[in-house]
């Protein structure tokens, strides 16, 4: 095996690991969002039961249960790529992905496949807007697009991104664990 093959294998391995980390992070964010909403609803109900609701919210200024933004792309919004601050690698991959997923090129596909490809198009355009090479590489791999020759600095960037994600994920896990323990303790108290 030559050095290019080894580098390519490391790159693909890192992309798969990052894909898993993003999925794990999204999972924990959803758990936290659900727990936050449940907590807010239970707090409002408890304040009504304890008759302190009017004291806490005197002018019917009740906060709505909220959820944090999951970072998902709005499916109705089509982004136009601002090419000023975008790297060459991102522009290249975005162009390849758009050639396969642009809504104008999907007319002959079934409604389900067209919808799927349009979603990919929106994700790719949003990733390109953010100069997110990793996300575009993931999309390209999923579509079977050959990735361009990898630069060593790109591999270092992905490794750094992996460490950042692992740290973020650890924080989310600690937060969701704390909320889970609190909610489980409350359910035990009810029994």
Order of alpha helices (4+ residues) and beta strands (2+ residues): alpha-alpha-alpha-alpha-alpha-alpha
